[in-house]
Amino acid sequence: MIIREIKSSSAFHYTLETYTEKRETVWAYEPFTGQIVDTPVNGSAPGPWEIQANSPNKFVDCVSHIEVPHTASIKPCHNCTGIGRTRCTTCLGQGMCVCTYCNGSGHLFHNQNTSHHGNNHHNQHTPCSWCDGNGRKRCGVCIGHGQVPCPLCTATGQLKCFIRLTITWTNHPVDHIVERTTLPDELVRNVTGQIAFEEELPRVWPINHFSDHTVNTASRQLVERHNNQFVNERILLQRHKVRIIPVSEVIYTFEQQDRNFYVYGYEQKVHAPDYPQQYCCGCAIL
């Protein structure tokens, strides 16, 4: 292999992240076990955006559930009508189930020979030992009571009803890559490079002073899109940056054929899809 030329260039990776917050309310309930109940008697319920809540970490997806103050009340459980128990679905409330060992007959049948030559047979039945000959046995789920504790109220018979506020913090990333060789764009995303520009604000302004006008155009388009895209969410923060990724194209001749490969990123990774020996001993790029 003869290396004929090395062409050095740079790829530009522009990223924009918009961190938003969304709030939704819904009626919810939980078993009442004696916990504190904040009823409307204590005051008027605040609006969804009047409740103080902060994201644990910036630009990290997170969900939080909060009980809206002054919305709680105690109601009878609608699943068991306040009794605390419901009909057992295994025995359908009868407390007894068909014996699976004798199939409900109460007897077990055996074949018995009546001739010395073994030619004559007749069936002999004995009482089933699993159900004592009754054909039915006590339900193992409800222990014969026909009812089980209500799973909704955990047998208390009461529910605490309240309005639950769900807060969803979401990071929306988007990027644009400017790379003028045949190196695939997805490879540029996964390597490190020099950070040429970085900014974090409640609302960022598009970049308009970068040396490559394609980056400026991409920044303007992406910022404008994000500012109008999340109509049901509140934008909390935005940040954007431009990374410069070094890319070197190596042109070489092998067996009288011109080929090329790329060395890119600070990690000096190699992209050589046309390399003549795809499976060779490991080597390091120095």
C-alpha positions as CSV (number, residue, x, y, z in Angstrom):
1,M,0.0,0.0,0.0
2,I,1.4,3.4,-1.0
3,I,-0.1,6.5,0.7
4,R,-0.3,9.2,-2.0
5,E,-2.1,12.1,-0.2
6,I,-3.7,13.2,3.0
7,K,-6.4,15.8,2.9
8,S,-7.3,17.4,6.2
9,S,-10.7,19.1,6.7
10,S,-13.2,19.8,9.5
11,A,-16.7,18.8,10.1
12,F,-19.1,21.0,12.0
13,H,-21.7,19.5,14.4
14,Y,-24.4,21.9,15.6
15,T,-26.7,20.8,18.4
16,L,-29.7,22.5,20.0
17,E,-31.5,21.2,23.1
18,T,-34.8,22.6,24.3
19,Y,-35.8,21.6,27.9
20,T,-39.6,21.8,28.4
21,E,-42.1,21.3,31.2
22,K,-45.6,19.9,30.7
23,R,-48.4,19.7,33.4
24,E,-51.5,17.6,33.4
25,T,-54.2,16.9,36.0
26,V,-56.4,13.9,36.5
27,W,-58.6,12.4,39.2
28,A,-56.8,9.7,41.1
29,Y,-57.5,7.5,44.2
30,E,-55.6,5.3,46.7
31,P,-56.7,3.1,49.6
32,F,-57.5,5.2,52.7
33,T,-55.5,3.9,55.6
34,G,-55.8,6.9,58.0
35,Q,-53.5,9.3,56.2
36,I,-53.9,13.0,56.2
37,V,-56.7,14.3,54.0
38,D,-56.4,17.8,52.7
39,T,-60.0,18.7,51.9
40,P,-61.5,21.8,50.1
41,V,-62.3,23.1,53.6
42,N,-58.7,24.1,54.0
43,G,-58.8,26.5,51.0
44,S,-59.2,26.8,47.3
45,A,-57.2,24.4,45.0
46,P,-54.3,26.1,43.2
47,G,-54.0,25.9,39.4
48,P,-51.5,23.5,37.8
49,W,-48.9,26.2,37.2
50,E,-49.3,27.7,40.6
51,I,-47.7,24.7,42.4
52,Q,-44.0,25.0,43.0
53,A,-41.9,22.2,41.5
54,N,-38.4,22.1,40.0
55,S,-36.7,19.6,37.8
56,P,-34.0,17.6,39.7
57,N,-31.5,17.9,36.8
58,K,-31.4,20.2,33.8
59,F,-31.8,18.7,30.4
60,V,-32.7,15.3,31.8
61,D,-36.1,13.6,31.2
62,C,-38.1,13.2,34.4
63,V,-41.7,12.7,35.6
64,S,-43.1,13.8,39.0
65,H,-46.6,13.2,40.5
66,I,-48.0,15.7,43.1
67,E,-51.3,15.7,44.9
68,V,-53.0,19.0,44.3
69,P,-53.6,20.7,47.7
70,H,-57.2,21.0,49.0
71,T,-58.7,18.5,46.5
72,A,-58.9,15.3,48.6
73,S,-62.0,13.5,50.0
74,I,-62.9,10.1,51.4
75,K,-65.4,8.0,49.3
76,P,-66.6,4.4,49.6
77,C,-64.7,2.0,47.4
78,H,-66.6,1.6,44.1
79,N,-65.2,-1.8,43.5
80,C,-66.5,-3.5,46.7
81,T,-69.2,-0.8,47.5
82,G,-67.5,-0.1,50.8
83,I,-67.6,-3.7,52.1
84,G,-63.9,-4.3,51.7
85,R,-64.3,-7.8,50.1
86,T,-65.2,-9.0,46.6
87,R,-66.4,-12.2,45.2
88,C,-63.7,-14.8,44.6
89,T,-63.2,-15.3,40.8
90,T,-61.8,-18.8,41.2
91,C,-64.8,-20.4,42.8
92,L,-67.3,-17.7,41.7
93,G,-68.2,-17.0,45.3
94,Q,-69.2,-20.6,46.2
95,G,-66.2,-21.4,48.4
96,M,-65.9,-24.8,46.7
97,C,-64.2,-25.9,43.5
98,V,-64.5,-29.0,41.3
99,C,-61.8,-31.5,42.3
100,T,-59.3,-31.6,39.5
101,Y,-58.0,-35.0,40.6
102,C,-61.3,-36.9,40.1
103,N,-62.8,-34.3,37.7
104,G,-65.7,-33.9,40.1
105,S,-66.9,-37.6,40.2
106,G,-65.7,-38.2,43.7
107,H,-64.3,-41.6,42.7
108,L,-61.1,-42.9,41.3
109,F,-61.3,-45.8,38.8
110,H,-58.9,-48.8,38.6
111,N,-58.7,-51.7,36.2
112,Q,-58.7,-55.2,37.9
113,N,-58.0,-58.6,36.3
114,T,-60.5,-61.4,37.2
115,S,-58.9,-64.3,35.3
116,H,-55.6,-66.2,35.8
117,H,-54.8,-65.6,32.1
118,G,-55.5,-61.8,32.5
119,N,-58.2,-61.8,29.8
120,N,-61.1,-60.5,31.9
121,H,-61.1,-57.0,33.3
122,H,-63.6,-54.9,35.2
123,N,-63.4,-51.4,36.7
124,Q,-63.2,-50.8,40.4
125,H,-63.7,-47.4,41.9
126,T,-62.7,-46.0,45.2
127,P,-63.5,-42.7,46.9
128,C,-61.2,-39.9,45.9
129,S,-58.8,-39.2,48.7
130,W,-58.3,-35.5,47.6
131,C,-61.9,-34.5,48.1
132,D,-63.1,-37.3,50.4
133,G,-65.4,-38.5,47.7
134,N,-67.4,-35.3,47.5
135,G,-66.2,-34.3,44.0
136,R,-65.6,-30.8,45.3
137,K,-63.0,-29.3,47.6
138,R,-62.5,-26.0,49.4
139,C,-61.2,-23.2,47.3
140,G,-57.5,-22.5,47.9
141,V,-57.8,-18.8,47.1
142,C,-60.6,-17.7,49.4
143,I,-60.1,-20.6,51.8
144,G,-63.8,-21.5,51.4
145,H,-65.2,-18.0,52.3
146,G,-66.3,-17.2,48.7
147,Q,-64.8,-13.7,49.1
148,V,-61.4,-12.2,48.9
149,P,-60.0,-8.8,50.2
150,C,-60.7,-6.0,47.7
151,P,-57.5,-5.3,45.8
152,L,-58.5,-1.7,45.1
153,C,-59.0,-0.5,48.6
154,T,-56.9,-3.3,50.3
155,A,-60.0,-4.3,52.3
156,T,-60.4,-0.9,54.0
157,G,-63.7,-0.2,52.1
158,Q,-62.7,3.4,51.6
159,L,-60.7,5.4,49.0
160,K,-58.9,8.7,49.2
161,C,-59.8,10.6,46.0
162,F,-57.8,13.6,44.9
163,I,-56.5,15.5,41.8
164,R,-53.1,14.3,40.8
165,L,-50.7,16.7,39.0
166,T,-48.3,15.0,36.6
167,I,-45.3,17.1,35.7
168,T,-43.2,15.9,32.7
169,W,-39.8,17.4,32.0
170,T,-38.5,16.5,28.5
171,N,-35.3,17.3,26.7
172,H,-35.7,17.8,23.0
173,P,-32.4,17.5,21.2
174,V,-31.9,18.2,17.5
175,D,-28.7,18.6,15.4
176,H,-27.2,19.4,12.1
177,I,-23.9,18.2,10.6
178,V,-21.9,19.9,8.0
179,E,-19.5,17.5,6.4
180,R,-18.3,17.7,2.8
181,T,-16.7,14.4,2.3
182,T,-18.3,10.9,1.9
183,L,-17.8,10.2,5.6
184,P,-21.3,9.2,7.0
185,D,-22.8,11.9,9.3
186,E,-23.7,9.5,12.1
187,L,-20.0,8.8,12.6
188,V,-19.3,12.5,13.4
189,R,-22.0,12.4,16.1
190,N,-20.2,9.8,18.2
191,V,-16.7,11.3,18.4
192,T,-15.2,14.3,20.3
193,G,-13.8,17.5,18.9
194,Q,-13.2,21.1,19.8
195,I,-16.1,23.1,21.2
196,A,-16.1,26.3,19.2
197,F,-19.3,27.8,20.6
198,E,-21.6,27.0,23.5
199,E,-24.4,28.9,25.1
200,E,-27.2,28.3,27.6
201,L,-30.2,30.7,28.2
202,P,-33.9,30.6,28.8
203,R,-34.2,31.3,25.1
204,V,-31.2,31.2,22.8
205,W,-30.7,33.4,19.7
206,P,-29.7,31.8,16.5
207,I,-26.0,31.8,15.7
208,N,-25.2,34.4,13.0
209,H,-21.5,34.9,13.3
210,F,-20.0,31.5,12.6
211,S,-17.4,31.2,9.8
212,D,-19.5,28.5,8.0
213,H,-22.8,30.1,6.8
214,T,-24.4,26.6,6.6
215,V,-24.1,26.4,10.4
216,N,-25.7,29.8,10.8
217,T,-28.6,28.8,8.5
218,A,-29.2,25.5,10.4
219,S,-29.1,27.3,13.7
220,R,-31.7,29.8,12.6
221,Q,-34.0,27.1,11.2
222,L,-33.8,24.8,14.2
223,V,-34.2,27.6,16.8
224,E,-37.3,28.9,15.0
225,R,-38.7,25.4,14.8
226,H,-38.3,24.7,18.5
227,N,-39.7,28.0,19.5
228,N,-43.0,27.2,17.7
229,Q,-43.1,23.4,18.1
230,F,-44.0,22.7,21.7
231,V,-47.4,24.4,22.0
232,N,-48.6,22.3,25.0
233,E,-45.3,22.7,26.9
234,R,-43.4,25.5,28.6
235,I,-39.8,26.1,27.5
236,L,-37.6,26.3,30.5
237,L,-34.1,26.3,29.1
238,Q,-32.3,26.1,25.8
239,R,-28.7,25.5,25.0
240,H,-26.8,25.1,21.7
241,K,-23.2,24.5,20.7
242,V,-20.9,23.9,17.7
243,R,-18.2,21.3,17.7
244,I,-15.4,21.1,15.2
245,I,-14.4,17.5,14.3
246,P,-11.1,16.9,12.6
247,V,-11.4,14.7,9.5
248,S,-8.5,13.4,7.4
249,E,-9.0,11.6,4.1
250,V,-6.1,9.3,3.3
251,I,-5.7,8.5,-0.4
252,Y,-3.6,5.4,-1.2
253,T,-2.8,3.0,-4.0
254,F,-3.1,-0.8,-3.5
255,E,-2.6,-3.3,-6.3
256,Q,-2.7,-0.5,-8.8
257,Q,-6.1,0.7,-7.6
258,D,-6.7,4.1,-6.0
259,R,-8.6,3.9,-2.7
260,N,-9.2,6.0,0.4
261,F,-10.1,5.9,4.1
262,Y,-10.9,8.4,6.8
263,V,-9.4,9.2,10.2
264,Y,-11.8,11.4,12.3
265,G,-12.3,12.7,15.7
266,Y,-9.9,13.2,18.7
267,E,-10.2,9.4,19.1
268,Q,-8.6,9.0,15.7
269,K,-11.2,6.5,14.6
270,V,-10.9,4.9,11.2
271,H,-13.6,4.5,8.5
272,A,-12.4,2.3,5.8
273,P,-15.2,0.4,4.1
274,D,-13.1,-0.3,1.0
275,Y,-10.0,-1.5,2.8
276,P,-8.7,-4.6,1.0
277,Q,-8.2,-6.6,4.2
278,Q,-11.3,-6.4,6.3
279,Y,-10.2,-8.9,8.9
280,C,-6.6,-8.3,10.0
281,C,-4.7,-8.0,13.2
282,G,-5.6,-5.0,15.3
283,C,-3.6,-1.8,14.8
284,A,-3.4,1.6,16.3
285,I,-3.4,4.9,14.5
286,L,-0.6,7.1,16.0
